[in-house]
Amino acid sequence: MKVKAAVVNGVNQPYTFETLNLAELKDDEVRVKIVATGICHSDDALRLGHAAYEFPGVLGHEGAGIVEKVGSGVSNIQEGDHVVLAYAYCSHCNHCLEGIPAACTDWLSLNWGAVHTDGTPFFTRDDGTVVRNFFHQSSFATHINVKATNITKVEKDVDLRLAAPLACGLMTGVGTVVNGLEAKPGSSIVIFGTGAVGLAAMMAAKISGCSTIIAVDIHDARLQLAEELGATHVINSRSTDVLEKIREITNQVGVNYSVDTTGVESVMKLSLDVLAIRGVAAPIAVTNQNITINTLTDLALASKKMIGVLMGATVPQLSIPKMIEYFKNGVFPFDRLIQLYDFDDINQASADSLSGKTIKPVLVVDKSYTV
């Protein structure tokens, strides 16, 4: 079938709308009409060349929509279901069976593979050119084919325009604190970067009962929002020595946990330096920058840890409904981060995200949708 999609043709190129051919639905897939999709920092990181990806491609991995067709091998999803789309996983490797699908053995081939595992494309142009997929999803299109594992069903009274960004950025922030760091009540944490991922992590820290929650950023407006959403302390790193200030806040002890969402070399190193003895740092940004550490002085002498946490170590089908429940209960007001844009304004939405003007842009693909 023909679909409208926002295509990126090369590194540093803008999104360009094209009419593409969407492949026939495979037996283990589901066709979804996209209602809305978030723009995640990872999308622009690929577009700007901060991570390897072969173009042309259709990005987008925070989709939400309505099921239009179900493959013959899928039994738990029905036409008309309202769904939020996260990452794909195999469901049968040891990690998936242990309940950690973000560590799926096939995670890279399923989500970064760009074509089906059998080599067939998701999208083509009329001249036969293959246009590549992302996250087995490519939600910057009007219709897409996804695996059943991409899908989390939600109640039809849930606004899909709000639910879309739960699928990656917000889920990553929440999961990093809850699943990766396993933050304990009464503990202390610092979040570097108060974008969507950082603010989600910060709100999760509050839900988890952290008593000292420090937000660090260079934008005063975002720091003010962080305070409103639960930060006990905020630091503008442009005007304040962050390490000295955190030592002051913690009575020279340091924090139990740190989360870096910036991917900036000096900040990633700082996220280790601010830790207390036995503290744990989680750098989770998509970045092309590296850090140099001394394993003795930076880690061993103070029994510190730096851990990798992919996608918040979440099970989307459990985490997304839980975040919706938090939202309905008034403890996870993520709607305050969202700005809606028409799908046609994707380049403006991307620019506003990169400049810091908008925390979480959400593209409305189906303007006829109502809750």
Secondary structure, 3 states (H helix, E strand, C coil): CEEEEEEECCCCCCEEEEEEEECCCCCCEEEEEEEEEECCHHHHHHHCCCCCCCCCEECCCCEEEEEEEECCCCCCCCCCCEEEECCCCCCCCHHHHCCCHHHCCCHHHHHCCCCCCCCCCCEECCCCCEEECCCCCCCCECEEEEEHHHEEEECCCCCHHHHHHHHCHHHHHHHHHHHHCCCCCCCEEEEECCCHHHHHHHHHHHHCCCCEEEEEECCHHHHHHHHHCCCCEEEECCCCCHHHHHHHHCCCCCEEEEEECCCCHHHHHHHHHCEEEEEEEEECCCCCCCCCCCHHHHHHHHCCEECCCCHHHCCHHHHHHHHHHHHHCCCCCHHHHEEEEEHHHHHHHHHHHHHCCCCEEEEECCCCCCC
